[in-house]
Amino acid sequence: MKKLILVLVLVVGLVSLGVNQASAQFAKNDNLLNIGIGVNSYYSGGIPIGASFEHGITDDISVGVGVDYLSHRYNYGNSRYGFNIFYLGARGSYHFNRLFNLNVEELDIYGGAQLGYRNFSWKDDFTGASDTYSSGVFFGIHAGARYYFKPNLGAFLEVGAGGSSNARLGVAFKF
């Protein structure tokens, strides 16, 4: 909960910086970095964190990588359990601003897919038992929007399926 509050304070702080001719229309050779937290996880407990990096290969398409991580420990009876989830995958996005003829320079609307590896492991700290569960290839989809307060700094909201969270909020960078 503390991390969620910190991110919300950061986003409000970015808004207070003002909008000074920010330009977010996606273009070839743009580098995009999202860093955020999951605001709604598929798993009970813990706050997912994640990042994605993409490079523009055309004026409408970007490709890159994404990573998600979630760890949670909890007590149940006399035992202490925990799990770790790690996602690493390649991702691609289509940027819809030109297709939809959107002339809002600060806004970048995108959607895409990802393919990668998921590792889900758990451990019983009391007995020492552990296992790797549901690890292997995963496929995910995402849709999101970035709003830039400055030419290279903004906020993003992304929804999707296939990662540790079905909604993510955070800071967006363009360079």
C-alpha positions in Angstrom: 0.0 0.0 0.0 2.9 2.4 0.8 4.3 1.8 -2.7 0.9 2.6 -4.3 0.7 5.9 -2.3 4.2 6.8 -3.3 3.5 6.3 -7.0 0.3 8.3 -6.7 2.2 11.1 -5.0 4.8 11.0 -7.8 2.1 11.2 -10.5 0.4 14.2 -8.7 3.9 15.8 -8.5 4.4 15.4 -12.2 1.0 16.9 -12.9 2.0 19.9 -10.9 5.0 20.5 -13.1 2.6 21.7 -15.8 2.2 20.9 -19.4 4.8 22.9 -21.4 4.5 21.9 -25.1 5.0 18.3 -24.4 5.2 16.1 -27.6 4.3 12.5 -27.3 3.3 11.6 -30.8 5.1 8.4 -31.3 7.8 8.2 -34.0 10.4 5.9 -35.5 13.5 5.6 -33.3 11.8 6.7 -30.1 12.9 4.8 -27.0 10.1 4.3 -24.5 10.5 3.2 -20.8 7.6 2.5 -18.5 8.3 1.8 -14.8 5.3 1.0 -12.6 3.4 -1.0 -10.1 0.4 -3.3 -10.5 -2.8 -1.8 -9.1 -4.7 -5.0 -9.4 -2.9 -8.3 -9.2 -4.1 -11.8 -10.2 -2.4 -13.1 -7.0 -3.5 -12.3 -3.5 -0.9 -10.3 -1.6 2.1 -8.3 -2.6 2.4 -5.4 -5.1 3.7 -6.3 -8.5 6.4 -4.1 -10.0 7.4 -4.0 -13.6 9.1 -2.3 -16.4 9.1 -2.3 -20.2 11.4 -0.9 -22.8 10.5 -0.5 -26.4 12.2 1.0 -29.5 10.3 2.5 -32.4 11.0 0.5 -35.6 8.4 2.5 -37.7 6.2 5.5 -37.0 3.5 3.2 -35.6 5.3 0.0 -34.3 7.6 -0.5 -31.4 9.3 -3.7 -30.1 11.2 -4.4 -26.9 11.2 -6.3 -23.6 9.1 -6.4 -20.4 9.7 -7.7 -16.9 7.4 -8.2 -14.0 8.1 -9.3 -10.4 5.9 -10.1 -7.4 6.9 -11.5 -4.1 4.7 -12.2 -1.1 5.2 -13.8 2.3 2.3 -14.7 4.7 1.5 -16.7 7.8 -1.0 -19.5 7.8 -1.4 -21.3 11.1 2.1 -22.2 12.4 3.7 -22.0 9.0 5.1 -19.1 7.0 4.6 -19.4 3.2 5.7 -17.3 0.3 5.8 -17.1 -3.4 7.9 -15.4 -6.1 6.7 -14.7 -9.6 8.9 -13.5 -12.4 8.0 -12.7 -16.0 10.4 -11.8 -18.8 9.3 -11.5 -22.4 9.5 -9.8 -25.7 6.8 -7.4 -26.5 5.5 -5.3 -29.4 3.1 -2.5 -29.6 1.1 -0.6 -32.2 0.6 3.1 -31.6 -2.8 4.3 -32.7 -2.5 8.1 -32.8 -2.0 8.3 -36.6 -4.6 5.6 -37.3 -7.2 7.4 -35.1 -6.1 10.8 -36.3 -5.5 12.0 -32.7 -3.9 15.4 -32.6 -3.3 15.5 -28.8 0.5 15.8 -28.8 0.8 14.8 -25.2 -1.0 11.5 -25.6 0.3 8.1 -26.9 -2.3 5.3 -27.2 -1.0 1.8 -27.8 -1.8 -1.9 -27.7 0.1 -5.1 -28.3 1.2 -8.5 -27.3 4.1 -10.2 -25.5 5.6 -13.6 -25.4 8.1 -14.8 -22.8 8.9 -17.0 -19.8 7.1 -17.1 -16.4 8.6 -18.6 -13.3 6.3 -19.1 -10.3 7.9 -20.7 -7.2 6.7 -21.1 -3.6 8.2 -22.1 -0.3 7.1 -23.2 3.1 9.6 -21.5 5.5 8.6 -23.8 8.4 9.2 -27.2 6.7 11.6 -26.0 4.0 9.4 -27.5 1.3 9.5 -25.6 -2.0 8.4 -26.1 -5.6 8.3 -24.4 -9.0 4.7 -24.2 -10.1 3.2 -23.1 -13.4 6.6 -22.0 -14.9 7.0 -21.9 -18.7 6.0 -19.9 -21.7 3.3 -17.2 -21.4 1.4 -15.1 -23.9 0.1 -11.7 -22.9 -1.8 -8.8 -24.4 -1.8 -5.1 -23.3 -3.4 -1.8 -24.1 -2.4 1.5 -22.6 -2.0 5.2 -22.8 0.9 7.5 -21.9 0.3 11.2 -21.1 3.5 13.3 -21.2 3.7 16.4 -18.9 7.1 17.2 -20.4 8.6 16.1 -23.7 10.3 13.1 -22.2 8.4 12.6 -18.9 4.9 11.5 -18.2 2.6 8.9 -16.6 1.1 5.7 -18.1 -1.8 3.4 -17.4 -1.7 -0.1 -18.9 -4.3 -2.9 -18.8 -3.9 -6.5 -20.0 -3.6 -10.1 -19.4 -0.6 -12.5 -19.1 1.5 -10.7 -16.5 1.5 -10.5 -12.7 -1.1 -7.7 -12.8 -4.0 -6.8 -15.0 -3.5 -3.1 -14.5 -0.4 -1.1 -14.0 0.2 2.6 -13.3 3.5 4.4 -13.3 6.1 6.8 -14.8 6.8 6.9 -18.6 10.0 8.2 -20.2 10.7 8.9 -23.8 14.2 9.5 -25.1 
